[in-house]
């Protein structure tokens, strides 16, 4: 399936939003005058700003109202494929070694394969609360635990993902949903002023 800026959203919402704004821009002024872009992709390498031409002589080709869709398509393809080709080819070789002989890939849609590899982006924290475990003096009835879940359920989806990544190292739900996640909250000594920490290998949050 062709890539688009929607595929870039999980990696960089800000970048995807910027490309959407470029495509939807309708004045005042022209795309060339307002955005001042050329067919290049900028990136940082060891603290040094570098650029990559998205097409031959791209540094001298301005992005205009007419060619902006081509620019977005080339930019997305560069970020998601060309710029990580060596790393992805190594991953792909290992992945196919495991799954290709089984014929499993023929049974999966792209969406199902994404969930299998990356987990589900849907987060149900009520299910997580139901299976959460507590240690070092905390219980489900502890006042601070009740406060914790009250705050969590009022969070935005973005903040919920940040919390999940802080505790587990991943902002997605495992296969089977949040109820399959081992999630532990425990006390970190008697000092209530100490900032929370996490042990991502064990999905443990300490406070």
N, C-alpha and C positions, 0 to 999 in steps of 0.2 A: 504494500500500500504506500502511496506517495506520502512523504512527510510534510507537515505544515507547522505553523507557529503554535498550534494547539499541543503538538507533541513536545514542544519546548517548555511548556508551562510547568511541568513537574520539576524540571531541572532549574529553571530560572523564571519565576512568575514575572519579575520586573522586565526581563528581556522580552518575553512573549508579549507582555502588555505594550511595550514600546513598539514592537513590530505591528501589533494590531492598530495602534494609533497612527503609524505611518500609512497603513493601508486605508484607513478610514478618513484620513485628513482631507478636508474639503475647503481649505482656506480659513482666513484670508491669506493671500500669498500663494506661491507655488511650493511643491515639495522640495524642489532644488534649492530655493532661497531660504526656506524655513528650516529644513533638516540638515542641509549642507553635507550630504553623504556622498561617498563614492562606493564603487563595488569592491569594498575591502571589509575584512573582519578584523577587528582589533583584539589583542589579547596580551596578557602579561607573562613574561618568561623570566624567572629569577629576578623579579623586581623591575625588569626592563619592559617598556611598552613596545610591542611589535605589531605588525599587521600582515595579513595574508590576502592576496588578490583573489577575488571570487571568480574572476574570468580574466582572460588575457588583457593586459593593460588596464585592469580594473581601477587602478589608482587614478586614472585620468578620465574615467567614465562617471559622470554625475548621475545620482539617482533622481529620476524625474517622475512626474505624474504617470507617464506612459510606461516606464520600465520598473516601477517600484515592486510589482508582484514578482517579477523575475529576480529582483534583488532579495526579497524576503525568502523565496524558495531556495536560492543559492546559499543564503546565509544560514538557514535552518539545516540544510543538507551538510554544510561545512561543520557546523557545531556538533551535530548529532552523528555524523558518519566520518567524513574526511579527517577531521581533527583528532579522532580517536581510533583511526583505522587499525593501527598496530595492536592496540590494547583489545579492541573488539574482536579482531581476527583470532587472537589467542583465546579469548573467552568462547567464541563461537566454535573453535576446534574442540575445546574441552567439552562444551555443552553437547555438541553433536556426537561426540564419542560415547556419552552416557545415554542419549535419548534416541538417536537416529536408528540404531538397530532394532529398537522395540516397535517402531512405527507409530509411536504415541503422538508425534508432532502432527501427523495427518489428521488426527482426531480433534485437534485444538484450534480454536479461532485465535487471532492475534490478541484479543482481549483476555481470553482464558490463559494464554501463554504468559501474558504480562502478570496476571495474578499469581500464577504458579512460580514465576521467578522473583517477582518484586513484592508480592503480597497485595492485599486489597487497600485502596485509598479510603474506603468507607470505615469510619470510626464510630463505634457505639460504646461510649464510656459507661453506660448503665450496665452493659454486659460485663465490662471489665470490673466495675465495682462489685458485681455479684460474685466474682471469682477471686478477687484480690485477697492476699494474705498479709498478715501483720506479725511483727516480731518485736522483741526487746521492750515489751511493756505496752505496746499499742494493741488495741482491739477495734473491731468494727464500731463499737459503741463509744470509743474515746472521743472526747469533744473535738480535739484537733483533727481527727480523722473525718468527723462529720463536717467540719469546716472545709477541709480539703476537698471533699467530693462536691460540696455545694459550690465552691469556687470553680472547680473543673467543669461542672455541667453548665456554668454560665459563660465559659470561655468561648471565643470564636473558634471556627474550625482550624484556622491558622495557628492559634495558640495551643490548641489541643495537639496538633501535629508536633509542635515544638516540645511540648511536655513529653509526648511519647518518645520522641527522638532523644530527649535528655536522659530518660530512664533506660531505654532499650537500645539506643543507637540506630533506630529505624523509625520513620514516621508513618509506616503503613501497618495495617492489620495483618496478622499471619493468616495462612490458609485455614479456613474454618471459622474465622472471625475472632473478635477480641476475647471471647470466652476461652479461647485456646491459649491465651497468653499467660505465662507465669509472671505475676506482678506482685511485688512485695514492698510494703512500706514499714520501716522500722525506725526506732529511736536511735539517735546518734549521741548517746551520752546525755547527761543532765543539762547541758548548756543550751537553753532555748534560743539564744541569740545567734547560734551558729547557722550559717547558710546551708541549705540542702545540698547533698551530694548524691551521686548515683554510681552504681556498679553495673555498667551496661551488659557485661558478660552474664550476669545473674538476674538482670531486670529488677534490681533492688534500688529503691529510693530511700535515703536516710535523711532525717531532719532532727 
